[in-house]
Every structure is written in C-alpha cells, then in structure tokens.
Amino acid sequence: MMIADFTFTIESWKTEQERTLQVTKIFDLVQRDMILASEQHRASFSVLKAPDWINIMALTKDQQVILVEQYRYGLQAPTLELAGGVCDPGEHPLETSKRELLEETGFASEEWISLGKVSSNPAMQDNYTHSFLALNCEKVAEQKLDGNERIQVHLIPIEQFLDFVQSGVIDHSLVAATTAKYLLHTRDKHF
C-alpha cells in the first residue's frame, strides 16, 4: 500500500482568545477570536468542542453487516447506520468501539482492524471519528442501551449495505466515510 503525502501551504490562523459560550452534555460551544497574521485580518469563529466518536463496520461470519436503526433528534427521523458512539474521557477509540458494539447490538468480535480516522466536520468541530472493522462478529449478549436509546438491529448482506449507502437509504456522512475506508482497506488487500 502506498502512503499518500501532501504538504499544506496555506497559512494557518492563530487563536488569540477562546471563550466558552455554552456547555452541554455532548459538546461545548466556544468562540475563537483568530488572526491571519500575514494580513493582520481578525475574525471570530464558533466551534463545537466534542469528544472523539467511533463507527464500526461490523461483519458477521457470513458477511452480514450489523446495522442499527434509531431515531435521530437532529433530523427528527429514523436512520439506518453502523453502530457507533462517543469516546469516554481517557478511553481509547478501540475500547469505545468494543463497548458500543456490545451495548448497541449485543454482538462482539475478537478481530478488530483500525480503518483510520476522519475529521467529523472541520468547518465547525474539533473532533475526529475513528473507524474500525470488526470481523466474524457473534451475538453474545442482549442490548444494553442508554436511557434515551431505542435501537433495532438489522443484519444486511454487504452488497445490499453498499447499495443502501450509494442510493441514500443510508445517508449518514460518517457512515459513508467509514464505508469508504472499508472499501479502500479491502482494495489494498488485493494489491
């Protein structure tokens, strides 16, 4: 596998001051007063500071993708997506992935592969989403959902899952990113 390399040439803005505007259960809203030094241009930007997230491309022994159907309050609609969640303070993303897969689906795996990470939304957030591939997953427990979680688990053949992502049945951007990471991983295994 060839490792891509790129040198960024654009000037970085410098933070002069950062103020917390609001603290919530899932993120902090901050205002950053910044300067582009070469032009002495100043501006203020709103940023959501959040813990890192994880997404799991979980496959059973017979190549079924483990998906979760749940209601998303932002969209005010149900979605179909990969299992995922928020990293607890001090928790490694792999440990978060193992915990979330078990809690949300009741499935577990002994075979984990990191697929890398993506910036969740670099225009306004400071966190990353880590993607993992879990192979040969088996049902080992009942779901252990958080108080506001209502999750229906679905097992779908990999080709149907890819069709769902392509057609927009699955339209979660971070699920699409994890899917791309998975496809690149499988491509690299064949070269």
C-alpha positions in Angstrom: 0.0 0.0 0.0 1.4 3.4 -1.0 1.1 6.1 1.7 0.0 9.4 0.3 1.9 12.5 1.3 0.8 16.1 0.9 2.4 19.4 2.1 -0.1 22.0 3.1 1.0 25.5 2.0 -1.9 27.8 3.2 -1.2 30.0 6.2 -2.8 28.8 9.4 -4.9 31.2 11.5 -3.8 31.7 15.1 -6.1 31.8 18.1 -5.8 35.0 20.1 -8.6 34.2 22.6 -11.1 31.4 23.2 -14.3 31.8 25.2 -16.8 29.1 26.2 -20.3 30.3 25.3 -22.3 27.2 26.4 -21.6 23.8 27.9 -23.9 20.9 27.1 -23.9 17.2 27.7 -22.4 16.4 24.3 -20.4 19.4 23.3 -19.1 22.8 24.3 -19.8 25.9 22.1 -16.8 28.2 22.1 -16.0 31.4 20.3 -12.4 31.7 18.9 -11.0 35.1 18.1 -8.4 34.5 15.5 -5.9 36.3 13.3 -4.4 35.7 9.9 -1.0 37.2 10.8 0.2 38.0 7.3 -2.8 40.2 6.6 -3.5 41.3 10.2 -7.0 40.1 9.5 -9.1 39.2 12.6 -12.3 37.3 12.8 -14.4 35.3 15.3 -15.5 31.8 14.7 -17.9 29.5 16.5 -16.6 26.0 17.2 -18.2 22.9 18.8 -15.7 21.1 21.0 -16.6 17.5 21.3 -15.1 14.2 22.3 -14.0 11.9 19.5 -16.5 9.5 18.0 -16.3 5.9 16.6 -18.0 4.0 13.9 -17.8 0.2 13.4 -18.1 -1.7 10.2 -19.1 -4.9 11.9 -19.4 -8.1 9.8 -20.7 -11.5 10.9 -19.0 -14.7 9.8 -21.4 -14.9 6.8 -20.6 -11.3 5.7 -23.7 -9.7 7.0 -23.3 -6.0 8.1 -24.6 -5.3 11.5 -26.7 -2.1 11.3 -28.6 -0.1 13.9 -31.9 1.7 13.2 -32.6 4.5 15.6 -34.3 7.9 15.8 -32.1 10.9 15.3 -33.3 14.0 17.1 -31.4 16.4 14.8 -33.1 15.1 11.6 -36.3 14.3 13.5 -36.4 11.0 11.7 -35.2 7.4 12.0 -31.9 6.4 10.4 -30.1 3.2 9.4 -26.4 3.3 10.3 -23.4 1.5 11.6 -23.0 1.1 15.3 -21.1 4.0 16.8 -20.7 6.3 19.8 -18.7 8.7 21.8 -15.4 8.1 23.4 -15.5 8.5 27.2 -12.7 10.6 28.7 -9.5 8.7 28.7 -11.0 5.8 26.7 -9.1 4.6 23.6 -11.3 4.5 20.4 -10.8 0.8 20.1 -12.2 0.2 23.6 -15.1 2.5 22.8 -15.8 0.5 19.7 -15.9 -2.8 21.5 -18.1 -1.3 24.2 -20.5 0.4 21.8 -20.9 -2.7 19.5 -21.8 -4.8 22.5 -24.1 -2.3 24.1 -26.0 -1.3 21.0 -26.2 -4.7 19.2 -25.2 -7.5 21.7 -22.5 -8.5 19.2 -18.8 -8.9 19.9 -15.6 -9.6 17.9 -12.1 -10.8 18.6 -10.8 -9.4 15.3 -10.5 -5.7 15.1 -8.8 -3.6 12.4 -8.4 0.2 12.6 -9.5 1.9 9.3 -8.2 5.3 10.4 -10.0 8.5 11.3 -11.7 11.4 9.6 -12.4 14.9 10.9 -16.0 14.9 11.9 -16.8 18.3 10.5 -13.7 20.5 10.3 -15.6 23.7 9.5 -17.1 23.9 12.9 -16.0 20.9 15.1 -12.7 19.9 16.6 -13.2 16.2 17.0 -12.4 13.1 14.9 -14.4 10.0 14.0 -12.4 6.7 14.3 -13.5 3.9 12.0 -13.0 0.2 12.9 -13.6 -3.1 11.1 -14.9 -5.9 13.3 -14.7 -9.3 11.7 -16.6 -12.6 12.5 -18.9 -10.9 15.0 -21.1 -13.1 17.1 -24.2 -12.4 19.2 -23.1 -12.8 22.8 -25.5 -10.7 24.9 -28.6 -8.7 24.9 -28.5 -5.0 24.1 -27.6 -2.6 27.0 -29.0 0.7 25.8 -28.6 4.2 27.3 -31.8 5.7 28.7 -32.8 7.6 25.5 -31.6 4.9 23.1 -34.2 2.8 21.2 -32.3 0.7 18.7 -33.4 -2.0 16.3 -30.6 -4.3 15.0 -30.6 -5.4 11.3 -28.2 -7.8 9.6 -27.9 -7.0 5.9 -25.7 -8.6 3.2 -22.7 -6.5 2.4 -23.8 -5.8 -1.2 -27.2 -4.6 -0.1 -25.5 -2.4 2.5 -23.3 -0.8 -0.2 -26.4 -0.3 -2.3 -28.1 1.4 0.6 -25.1 3.8 1.0 -25.0 4.6 -2.7 -28.8 5.1 -3.0 -29.1 7.3 0.1 -31.1 4.9 2.2 -28.1 5.2 4.5 -27.2 8.9 4.3 -25.2 9.5 7.5 -21.9 11.2 6.3 -19.7 9.5 8.9 -21.1 6.1 7.9 -20.3 6.9 4.3 -16.8 7.8 5.4 -16.3 4.5 7.3 -17.7 2.7 4.2 -15.1 4.4 2.0 -12.4 3.5 4.5 -13.6 -0.1 4.5 -13.6 -0.3 0.7 -10.1 1.2 0.5 -9.0 -1.4 3.1 -10.4 -4.3 1.0 -8.9 -2.8 -2.2 -5.5 -2.6 -0.6 -5.7 -6.3 0.5 -5.9 -7.3 -3.2 -2.8 -5.4 -4.4 
